[in-house]
Amino acid sequence: MVHHIKDKDDLEAKFTEAGGNLVVLDFSAAWCGPCKMISPKLDELATEYPNVIIVKIDVDECEDLAMEYNIKSMPTFIFLKNRQEIANFSGANYERLKQTIEDNK
């Protein structure tokens, strides 16, 4: 299941829940076409990798998080373990998204 983040406290709770598991941050926007295209694929990946925490963060609803993570384009994916960034990329590239999860799960 992809979790929709409401605010910074919500994200902190997901980090705590994840423990040492991989966390994938998906920075997106409701008006972003490529974000809408990749969204169903995120749901598939969340089912395929139940130990990976996938969270969707709307840049318009959570501007503070978008600024904190220096988001310039959508979608941007940031991969973290133990709150440390291990990878990131921008663009709705499903193959790269899946491979990065597979490499770091």
N, C-alpha and C positions, 0 to 999 in steps of 0.2 A: 504494500500500500504506500502510495506517495502521500507524504504529510504536507499540509499547507501551513506555512509559518505565518503567524499573525504579528509577532513582534520579537524583539531581542530575547526576552525572557522565554518565549516559546522555543526559540532556537537553542538556548542554553539547556532547556529541559531535554531536547533531543540529543544534544551532545552527551549529557549525563546518561541518558538511556542507552546510547550507543556503546559506551565503555570503550573498548579497543577496536570495535568494528568500524568498517569504512562508512563514512558519511559523505553523501553526494549532495551538494547544494546546487539547485537549478534556479538561477536568477532569470526571471522571465517577466513578461508584461501581457496583459489581457489583449492589447492591440497588436501584438507581435505575431505575424503570420508564421514564421519558422517555429516559434514557441508552440503554437497550436498544433503544428504538424508533428512535432516530436513528443508531445504530451502523451498520446496513447502508448508510445514505445516505452516511456518511463514507467507506465503502469505495468507493462509486460516485464520489464527488468526488475521491478520491485517484487513481482511474483516469482520470477526465476531466481533471484538472489535475496531470500528472506532475511539473511543476516546483515544485509547492506541497508542502511537507513538513507532513503532518498527523500529530500525535502524540496518543496517548491517555494520560492520566495518572489513575490510580486514586487518589482522595483518601485512601483508607484505607491503601494501600501506600506512598504518597509524601506523608505528612502535612506534611513540611517544605516541599515545593513548594506544597502547598495553602495553607499559612500564608504563604509568601513572596509568593504571588500574591493573597492575601486572598480566597480562595474562600469564598463564603457559601452557594451553592446549586449544584445540579448539574442538567443539564450547564451548565458555563460555558465559553465559547469565548473565547480571547484570541488576537489576530492580531498578529504581530510581523514587522518587517523590520529586519535588522541589529540584532537583539536589542531594538529599541525598539517598545513597544506602539503600535499604530496604531488598534486598535478592540477592542471586547469586548462581549459580551452573554451573558445567561443565558437558558436555556430551549431546548427542542428544536424550534426554528423552522428548518426546512429551507430555506425560501425566503430567509430573512435570511442564513443561513449561506452558501448558494450565492452570493447577491448580494454579500456582503462579500468572499468569495474573488474573485469576478469583478472587483470594483472595485479590488482591491489586488494582484492576481496579478503 
